[in-house]
Amino acid sequence: MPTTISTLLEDRDLALSILVPGDEALHEAPLAWAHSSDLADPTPWLTEGGLLLTDGVSFMESATPEDLRAYVDRLQGARIVALGFAVGIAHDAVPEALIEACEAAGLPLLQVPQATPFMQIIRHVSDAIAKDDRARLEASLDAQRAVARAALRPDGLRAILTELELRLGTWVAMFDSSGERVEVATRRAIPADAAGPVAEAAARLLAKGRPGSMRLDDAGVTATLETIGRRAPLRGALAVGTAKGLDTAGADLVSSVIALAGIALEQSRTLDSARRRLRLGILELLRSGTFDVADSTARALWGGLPEEPLIVTLAEPGTDGGGLLEQLGAFADRHHGRMFFAEWEDRIVIVTSRGDETLVGPFLERAQARAGASGAIEWDDLDRGLDESARALASTTDGRPLARFPDLATRGLLTYLEESGGEAVAHRLLAPLLEDPDDAPLLEATAVWLEHLGQWDPAARALGVHRQTLRSRVGTTGRRLGLDLDRMDDRAELWAALTLLRRTPTRP
């Protein structure tokens, strides 16, 4: 343990006595050094936290009370812990003016007897500091070895976190790359009032996308957080509850745990590739109708497949597909057996029971991924679910990144065509008649004719033209556009194009 003024006073060999108690909190402050000086102003060479010894040569008869007060004020400004004054050498007793100055400043003043050499005090303090440093080093090495041994256990991640909290005497928490808390059964639980702020801090730290650390000190919640992983994508973050900043040994131990956790997670990344191929294989079994084999395999690995009825969600992984898959894997682990996912044709298929899709939506929103969800299906209708989710995904926009296929039906087919870029196809189809304003009567006549279900007389009356004029304009429209308007398919295609054109008249 470090040396303090109290431990020096307790050592009978030193025979020290206290003349001015001063600030009693300083009695228990660890001494960083002990040294002697008879300079009138030694402060340029002092650092804080030490014990200054003097025999008072500079305090001869010429020193006034003002000089002594200024001397003590300089020592206090240098933040020393105490002043030791030797008697029986230059002074038979400690000057009364010095005692008064120390009392006024609250600086502890010790009396050193003539029989106690300064070197004995200095050696006592330095030996205690060296002993304390050795003890810290041995404790640090012992902790490092314990963490390394814990990493070799089958439950290595839990073991090293448990060892870390034991050595630091505080709680620890781990977060995955998406910022979600990783549930590890350690001995100390994170305080309830700290859970929210720590999770938010971890999310902010991980959102930067690069290795880093931060100190949280907010509303009584104190913690140190560091990312896991040397490069993007990050593997997660580690939070350690600390009332004060970590000392060197504690910081080194946290760094070791982060390195070991990173290695453990990197090893799991190697397994991820095999798991991804296995998931794709199970998806193909499900599409081919081999449900029993797929379910038994999934049950052995992930707790089974979701129960019918099902919702299929198709997500675009974006530029960080690997990071999204990693986050999704950790998310699926936390919801054991309630979802199945796999990579499929450069997209990610997520299958959940109906109702559990509410788990997926917020997750995908946090990941800023685009996704489309199908209507309710059975496992036998998986391909239909994939088709519906693909159509929903195609209708997403920057302002609406998540879409559901059932919602497309309620908005109508034309709305779906419009949101899927159908107006561009309409403009291309009608381009031969859009380039010249003189062709506008042809489009108007044809649109009115189609609205009257192809009946010539009602349409001609609505336009105020002769029936033969209408026939001529409609025929010209069909020829210019390459359509046979006697066929229902061509009529429907032209009607849809004209309707989309009216909905988006300002689009080029």
N, C-alpha and C positions, 0 to 999 in steps of 0.2 A: 504494500500500500504506500502511497506517496507520503512524504514528510510534511508536517504542518507545524505551525507555532505551538499548538497543543502538544504534539509528540516531542518537540524539543524541550518544552518545559517539564515533561514527564521523565526525561532522561536525567537521572541523578548524576551521572558522570559529567554532564555539561554544567550542572549547578546554575542554570539560568533562573532569573526571577523577572517578573513583569512589573514594571513601574506604571505604565499607562496601558490599560486594556484596549482603549480605542474601540474601533468597530469590531465587535466580537465575532462577526461573520468571517473576518479575516483570519481568525485563529484556526479555522478548519480549511482554509484555502491551501491547495497543494503548492508547495514551494518549488518554483522552477529553477532556482539557483540560490547560492549564498556566496557573498564575496565581500572583501574589505576595501575601504577607500577612505583617505583622509582629505580628499579634495573638498574645497568649499562648494563646488558644484560638479558632482560626479554624473549627473543625469544624462549628459550626452552619450555616455557609455553603458547606460543601464537599459535593460528590457523589463517589462512588467512581470509581476508575480514572484519577486525574489526578496531575499533578506539581506539588507545592507549592514555591514559591521564597520564601526569606527572607534578609534580611541580618543577622538576629540582634539587632536593636535591643532586643527583649524579653529577650535573653540577656546582659544586662550583669552586672557583678560581683555583683549581688544574687541572681542565679539560682543555686540550689543543684542538686547532682546529682539530688536527688529531684524538683525542679521539672522538670528536663529529661527524666527518665524518664516523668513524668506527661504531659509534652507529647508525647513520642513515642508513648506508649500511646494518647493521644487520636487522633493521626493514624492510627495503625494501626487503631483502631476505626472510623474513617471510611473505611477501605479505600482509602487513596491508594496509588499505585504507588511513589512515591519522594519524597524530600525533597532540594531543592537549596539549598545554603548559599553565600552570596556572601562572599568574603573581600576585605580591603582597604578596607572601608567602615566598619562598626561594629566588626569584629574583624579582626585581622591573620591569624588562623588559626581554623579550626573548633574550637570548644571541645572539649576531650578528653572531658568528661562527656557531650556530645551524641553523639560517636562511639561511646562505650561503650553509651549507651542504644539507639542504632540497631542495634548489633551484638547486643545482648540481645534486641531485638524482631524481628530479621531484616528490618529496613526498609532498602532501599537508600538510601545517602546520597551525593549528588553534591556536588563542590566547583565553584563558579562563580567564575572569575577576575574581578578588578575590571574588566577591559577588555570583558567581555561583559555588555551590558545585559540585564536581565530581559525587556524588550520584544522583544529579538531572539529569545530562546528561546520566548516566548509566541507571537510571530508565526510562527516556524518550525513549531510544533505546530499552530496554527490553520490555516495554509496547507496543511499536509499533510492535516489532517482534511477541509478543503474539497475538496482535490484528490481524496481518496479517495471522498468523497460524490458528486462529479461522475462519477468513474469508475463507481461503482455505479449511478448514475442512467442513464448512457449504456449500461452493460451491460444494465440492466433494459429500457430502451427497445429496444435491439437485439434482446433476447430476445423482447419482445412483438411486434416486427415480424416476426421469424422465425417465430413461432408463427402469426401471422395469415397469412403467406404459405403456410405448410404447410397451413392449413385450406382453402386454395383448390385444393389438388391433388386429383386424382380419389380417391386413397386418403387423404382428409383426416384421418380419425380416427387411422390408424396414423402418419401424418406428424406430427401435433401431439404425439402421445405420444412419438415418437422424438425430436423436437426438445426436448421437456420433459426427458427423461432426459439428453440431451446437455448442456443448459444447467445442470442441477442436478448432473450428474455422479453420478447414482444410478439405481436401477431404478424403474420405474413399473408399475402394474397396474390394470386396469379390471375392474369387476364389473357385471353387468347387474342389472335391478331385482329379480330373484329371488335375487341373491347369488352367482350362478354366475360363474366367471372368464371374461372375454371374451378369447379368444386373439388377441392382436395381436402381429405379428412385429416387436418392437422389438429394439434392439441388446443390451440388458442383460436377463438373465433374473433373475426373482425368486429369491433364495436358497432352496434346498430346505427348510432349517429354518424359513424365514419363511412359506412358502406356506400351511401350515395355520393358524397363528395369525392371519395377515392375512385369510384368507378368513373365519374365524370372526368377526373384528372387523367386517368389511364386512357380514356377515349381521346382526350385532347392530345396527349403525348403521342399516341399511335397514329392519330390523324396527320401528323407531320410527315409520316412516311420515311423517317430516317432515324438511325440510332440516336438516343439521347436520354437525358434524365431530368427530373424536376423535383423540387421540394414543395410540398403542400403544407401550408400553415393557415388554416381557415376555420374560424369559429370553434376553436378548441380541437380541431382535427389536425394532427401532424403526421406526416408520412414522407418517406423518400421513395420515389418511383424511378425505375430504369427499364428501358426496352430490352427485349431479348432478341438476339439475332444481329449479325454484323452487317447485313445488307437487306435491301428490300427484296421481297416483302418481309416485313418484320414478323417474328413468330409470336410475339405477345409482349407483356410487361409484367414486372414484379413490383409489388408494393410492400414496404416494410414500415410498420408503425413505429415512430420514434418521437419521443418528447423533445429530444435535442437532435442535432445533426449527428450522423454516425462518426465515430472516431476512425482512425486509420485502419485499425484491425477490423472493425465492423464493416467498413467500406470494402476492404480487401475480401472479407468473407462473402459479402453480397456479390461482389464481382465474380468470385469463384462459383457461387451458386448459379448466377446468370450464365456463366460459361458452360457449366455442366448441364443446366436446363436446356441451353441452346443445342448442345451436342445431342442430348436425348431427343429433342424435337427434330433435329436434323436427321437423326437416324430414322425417326418415324416418317420423315418426308420420303426416304427411300422406299418405305413400305407403301406410301400413298400411291405411287405409280402402279404397283401391283393391285392395290385395292381398286383403283380406278378402272383398270382392265377387267377386274372381277365384276364390278358393278355393271359395266357395259355388257358383259356376258349374261348377267342375270336379266338385264333389260331385254336382251334379244330372246332369252328363254320365255319371258313373259309375253313378248309380242307374238311368239310362235305358238303360244297356248300351253307351254310346258310349265304350268303353275306350280305343281307339287315339288318339282326339283328346285325351282327358283326359291320357293318359300322355305324349304328345308335348309338350303344354303344360307339364305338371309337370316333364318332363325338362329343358326349356329354362330353367325358372325355379328349380327346387329339386333337380334331380338325379334326377328320376323318382319313381315311386310304389313303395311297399313290395311285395315279392314275396309271392305266395301260398305257403302258407296264411296267412290274416290274422286279426287280432283287432281288433274294433271296440270302442272305449271311448267312453262317453258321459259327459261331465262337466257338473256344475252350476257355472256361473261364479261364483255368489254375488253379493255386492254390488259386488265389484271385478272385474267381468267384463273390462273393458278392460285392467286390470293383469295378469290371468291370461293373456289372449291375447298381450299383449306379452312376458311371460315365456316363454310357449309358443313364440312365434316365434323368440326367441333360442335356446331349447332345441333347436328343430328345426334351426336353422342349424348348431348344433354337431354334429348327427347327420344329416348331409347325405344325403337320399334314403332314410332309414330310417323315416320317419314322414310322414304327411299329416294335416293337421287343417283344420277349417273350422267356422264358426258355422252352426248349424242349429236352427231353432225354439227360440231363446233358450238353446240348449245348445251345447256344443263337442264335435264329433265328432273322435276321434283314431283313425287307422288305422295299425297297425304289422304287420310280419311276426310270426308266432307265435314267441315267444322274445324278441322285442324289446319286448314289453309290459312287461318288467321294467324298461325304461328309464322308462316312463311312471309306474308305480306310485309310486316314491319321489318323483318330481317333484310329483305330485298331492298326496302326503302333506305335502310341504313347503309347498305352496300352500294346504293345509287345504281342499281341494275334495272334494265328494262325487262318486263316479263308479261306473259299472257297466261290466263288460267282457263281451263275447259269447264264445261258443265259437269254434272255428276255422271259417272260412268261405272261400269263393272270392269274387272280385270280382263274379261273377254273382249271388251271394247277399247283396249288400250290404244290401238292405232287411231280410233276416232277421237280419243282424248288428245293424242298428240296433234292431230290435224286441227282440232278446235283451238288448242292452246297456241298453235303456230299462227292461226288466223287472228287470234286476239293479240298476239305479240306484234303482228304486222300493223295493227291499228294503233299502236302506242305512239305517243309524241313526246317531245321534251317536257311539255306541260302535264302530260298524263302518261307516266312511264309504266304504270301497271294497268292492265285491262283484263276484263272477264268476257268470255265468249257469250254467255247468256245476255250480257248487257248489249252486245251488238244487235241481237235480235229485237230487243225492245226499242232501240234507236232506229231500226228500219234498215233495209238493204241499201237504199241510196245513201244514207248516212255512212254506212260501212264503206261503200264505194268511194265516197267523198274523202273520208279519213284515210283511206288506203291509197290515195293518189289517183282516183278514177277520173278527176277533172282533167288531168294531163292527157289521159287516153282519149277523153272526149274532144279536147282541142285538136289532137292529132287526127282523129277521125273526120272532124268537121273542117279541118284546115283548108281544103280546096274552096270552101265557100266563105271562109272568114277573112281571107286576104283582100277581097275587093268589097267595099261597102255596097256596091250596086247589087251584090248577091243577097243582101239582107232579106228582100221580099221572098226569095226562094225558101230560106230557113223559116221565115214567119209563116208562110203558107203551109209548109210541111208540118210545122209544129201544131197549127190549128187543126189540120186534117187528122193528125194522130190523136189529138185530144178528143175529136169527134168519132173516134174508133174507126177511121177510114171511110166514113160516110161522106160522099161528095156534096150532096145538096146542102145539108146543115152547115158543113164547113165553109162552102162557098158563100152562103148567106152571112155567116159570121164575119167573113172577110170583106163582103161587099163586092165580090167579083163573080164573073160568069163561071159556071161549072167547068167549061172547057179550059178556061184560063187556069183554074186550079189544077186540073189534070196535067196541063202542060208544065206548070211550076213543080209539081210533085215529081213528075217524070224526069225533068231536068235535074232535080236534086238527087234522085237515085242514080242517074247516070254519072253525074259529077263526083259522087261519093263512092261509086262502085258497088252500090247496094241494089238488091232486087226487092223492091218494096211490096211485091206481091207475096213475099215470104214473111211469115210471122216473126222468125228469128231476126231478120234484118230490120223489120219495123221496131221490134223491142229494143234492139241495140241503138237505133237512131233515136228512139224516144228517150232512152236513158241518157244518151250523150247530150241531147238538147236540154233535158231537165237539169243535169249537172252544170251545163253552161249557164243556165239562168240562175242557179244557186251561187255560182262564183263568177259573176260578170266581170270583175276587175282582174281576174287571174289571166296571165298571158297564155 
